[in-house]
């Protein structure tokens, strides 16, 4: 199959599911999350061969390139709660603040939770944010693998992911981008559970459903 064909088909499937079900607000996400978290966690424990949910971001199956130059598929994050940020490395205002917001959230987690959570940063400036530049960015900001993954992709991949996450961006003509400042929480199956917009926002809308995922997993594991 031609590279990208599977990803485009998956994008159509994911977007159709979102049009039917909607992304939902934070309250709906928490309510739905309580109902589905145990099932998703069970699928994750059973292994990566279980079918993905229709609304899973991991339906976007085309490979990306990590900061270390290796190929990476989004579904490699399956089994972990994931916080996602679209950014660009030369951003001097919003993006560094958003990265710091993720670091603050990470610091608010219990040590056991922190080990399980993953952070995914995807650049929408593939021309300048090469894998080498992303590796330097990770070092400069203390984003240690494997918990922090920075990805380089082609323009079609980036647009597809941005569309699924409801993120808009466009070049401003001066080397910068105008973009949505949004952090997204995915559950262990890659389904959006919560999102917050803006800089230095209160983090409970992300922390509450994130902690609920761990609570649901603990309950499911109890005899």
C-alpha positions as CSV (number, residue, x, y, z in Angstrom):
1,X,0.0,0.0,0.0
2,X,1.3,3.5,-0.8
3,X,2.7,5.3,2.2
4,X,0.0,7.6,3.6
5,X,-3.0,5.7,2.2
6,X,-3.6,3.8,5.4
7,X,-3.2,7.0,7.4
8,X,-5.7,8.8,5.2
9,X,-8.2,6.0,5.5
10,X,-7.7,6.0,9.2
11,X,-8.1,9.8,9.4
12,X,-11.4,9.5,7.5
13,X,-12.6,6.8,10.0
14,X,-11.5,8.8,13.1
15,X,-13.0,12.1,11.8
16,X,-16.3,10.3,10.9
17,X,-16.4,8.9,14.5
18,X,-15.8,12.3,15.9
19,X,-18.5,13.9,13.8
20,X,-20.9,11.3,15.0
21,X,-20.0,11.3,18.7
22,X,-18.2,14.6,19.1
23,X,-15.2,15.4,21.2
24,X,-17.3,16.5,24.2
25,X,-16.4,19.0,26.9
26,X,-14.5,18.3,30.1
27,X,-17.5,17.2,32.0
28,X,-18.6,14.8,29.3
29,X,-15.1,13.5,29.1
30,X,-15.0,12.6,32.7
31,X,-18.3,10.9,32.7
32,X,-17.5,8.9,29.6
33,X,-14.1,8.2,30.9
34,X,-15.4,6.6,34.1
35,X,-17.5,4.3,31.9
36,X,-14.8,3.4,29.4
37,X,-11.5,3.5,31.3
38,X,-11.7,0.0,32.7
39,X,-12.5,-1.5,29.3
40,X,-9.7,0.5,27.6
41,X,-7.3,-0.6,30.4
42,X,-8.3,-4.2,30.0
43,X,-7.6,-4.0,26.3
44,X,-4.2,-2.4,27.0
45,X,-3.3,-5.2,29.5
46,X,-4.4,-7.9,27.0
47,X,-1.9,-6.6,24.5
48,X,-1.5,-4.3,21.5
49,X,-3.3,-6.6,19.0
50,X,-6.8,-5.7,20.3
51,X,-8.7,-3.5,17.8
52,X,-8.3,0.2,18.3
53,X,-11.3,2.3,19.2
54,X,-12.9,4.2,16.3
55,X,-12.0,7.5,18.0
56,X,-8.4,6.5,18.8
57,X,-5.8,8.9,17.5
58,X,-3.7,5.8,17.0
59,X,-5.7,5.1,13.9
60,X,-3.3,7.5,12.2
61,X,-0.8,4.8,11.4
62,X,1.8,6.4,9.2
63,X,5.3,6.4,10.7
64,X,6.9,9.6,12.1
65,X,10.5,10.3,12.9
66,X,11.7,10.7,16.4
67,X,14.3,13.1,17.6
68,X,16.8,10.2,17.6
69,X,16.2,9.6,13.9
70,X,14.2,6.4,14.4
71,X,10.8,5.7,13.0
72,X,7.9,5.9,15.4
73,X,4.2,5.1,15.2
74,X,1.7,6.8,17.5
75,X,0.3,3.4,18.6
76,X,3.7,2.7,20.2
77,X,2.3,4.9,23.1
78,X,-0.6,2.5,23.6
79,X,-1.0,1.4,27.1
80,X,0.1,4.8,28.6
81,X,-1.9,7.9,29.4
82,X,-0.4,10.5,27.0
83,X,-0.4,14.3,27.0
84,X,0.0,15.8,23.5
85,X,1.2,19.2,22.4
86,X,1.6,20.6,18.9
87,X,4.3,23.3,18.9
88,X,7.3,24.6,16.9
89,X,10.8,24.9,18.2
90,X,11.6,28.5,17.3
91,X,8.5,29.8,19.1
92,X,9.6,32.3,21.7
93,X,6.4,32.9,23.6
94,X,3.5,30.4,23.8
95,X,5.3,27.1,23.1
96,X,7.9,27.4,25.9
97,X,5.1,28.2,28.3
98,X,3.1,25.2,27.2
99,X,6.1,23.0,27.6
100,X,6.5,24.3,31.1
101,X,2.8,23.7,31.8
102,X,3.4,20.1,30.9
103,X,6.4,20.0,33.3
104,X,4.3,21.5,36.0
105,X,1.6,18.9,35.5
106,X,4.2,16.1,35.5
107,X,5.5,17.4,38.9
108,X,2.0,17.3,40.3
109,X,1.7,13.5,39.8
110,X,2.6,10.9,42.3
111,X,5.9,9.1,41.5
112,X,4.1,5.9,40.4
113,X,1.8,7.8,38.1
114,X,4.7,9.9,36.7
115,X,6.5,6.7,35.5
116,X,3.4,5.6,33.5
117,X,2.6,8.9,31.8
118,X,4.0,9.8,28.4
119,X,4.4,13.2,26.7
120,X,4.2,13.7,23.0
121,X,5.4,16.9,21.3
122,X,4.8,17.2,17.5
123,X,6.2,20.0,15.5
124,X,4.2,21.7,12.8
125,X,7.3,23.3,11.4
126,X,9.0,20.3,9.7
127,X,11.3,22.4,7.6
128,X,13.2,23.8,10.6
129,X,12.4,21.3,13.3
130,X,14.5,18.5,11.9
131,X,15.0,15.4,14.2
132,X,18.4,16.8,15.1
133,X,16.9,20.2,16.1
134,X,14.2,18.4,18.1
135,X,16.9,16.4,19.9
136,X,18.6,19.7,20.8
137,X,15.3,21.2,21.9
138,X,14.7,18.2,24.2
139,X,18.1,18.6,25.8
140,X,17.6,22.4,26.2
141,X,14.3,21.9,28.0
142,X,15.1,18.8,30.0
143,X,12.7,16.5,28.2
144,X,14.1,13.1,28.8
145,X,13.2,10.1,26.8
146,X,11.5,7.7,26.9
147,X,8.7,9.6,28.7
148,X,9.0,12.6,26.3
149,X,8.8,11.9,22.6
150,X,9.4,14.7,20.0
151,X,8.2,13.9,16.5
152,X,9.0,15.2,13.0
153,X,6.5,14.4,10.3
154,X,5.5,15.5,6.8
155,X,2.9,18.3,6.3
156,X,0.1,15.9,5.5
157,X,0.7,13.9,8.8
158,X,0.8,17.1,10.8
159,X,-2.4,18.4,9.3
160,X,-4.2,15.1,9.9
161,X,-3.2,15.0,13.6
162,X,-4.0,18.7,14.1
163,X,-7.5,18.1,12.5
164,X,-8.2,15.2,14.8
165,X,-7.2,17.2,17.9
166,X,-9.0,20.4,16.8
167,X,-5.9,22.4,16.5
168,X,-5.4,25.2,14.0
169,X,-2.1,26.7,12.8
170,X,-0.8,28.8,9.9
171,X,2.5,30.5,9.0
172,X,2.6,34.2,9.8
173,X,5.1,35.0,7.1
174,X,7.9,36.1,9.5
175,X,9.0,32.6,10.3
176,X,6.5,32.1,13.0
177,X,3.1,30.4,13.3
178,X,-0.3,31.5,14.6
179,X,-1.6,28.4,16.4
180,X,-4.0,27.0,19.0
181,X,-2.4,26.7,22.4
182,X,-3.9,23.4,23.4
183,X,-2.8,20.4,25.6
184,X,-4.7,17.2,25.0
185,X,-5.0,14.1,27.3
186,X,-5.3,10.7,25.6
187,X,-6.3,7.6,27.5
188,X,-4.3,4.4,27.2
189,X,-6.1,3.6,23.9
190,X,-5.4,6.9,22.3
191,X,-8.9,8.4,22.8
192,X,-9.2,12.1,23.7
193,X,-10.3,12.4,27.4
194,X,-9.7,16.1,28.0
195,X,-8.2,19.3,26.6
196,X,-7.3,22.7,27.9
197,X,-6.6,25.8,25.9
198,X,-4.4,28.8,26.9
199,X,-1.2,29.4,28.8
200,X,-0.6,28.8,32.5
201,X,-4.1,27.5,32.9
202,X,-5.4,25.6,36.0
203,X,-4.5,22.0,35.4
204,X,-7.3,20.2,37.2
205,X,-9.2,19.7,34.0
206,X,-6.3,17.4,32.9
207,X,-5.2,16.1,36.3
208,X,-8.7,15.0,37.4
209,X,-9.4,12.6,34.4
210,X,-5.7,11.5,34.4
211,X,-5.9,10.5,38.0
212,X,-9.3,8.8,37.3
213,X,-7.6,6.6,34.8
214,X,-5.2,5.3,37.4
215,X,-8.0,4.9,39.9
216,X,-10.0,2.9,37.3
217,X,-7.0,0.7,36.6
218,X,-6.5,0.0,40.3
219,X,-10.1,-0.9,40.7
220,X,-10.0,-3.2,37.7
221,X,-6.9,-4.9,39.1
222,X,-8.5,-5.5,42.5
223,X,-9.7,-9.1,43.2
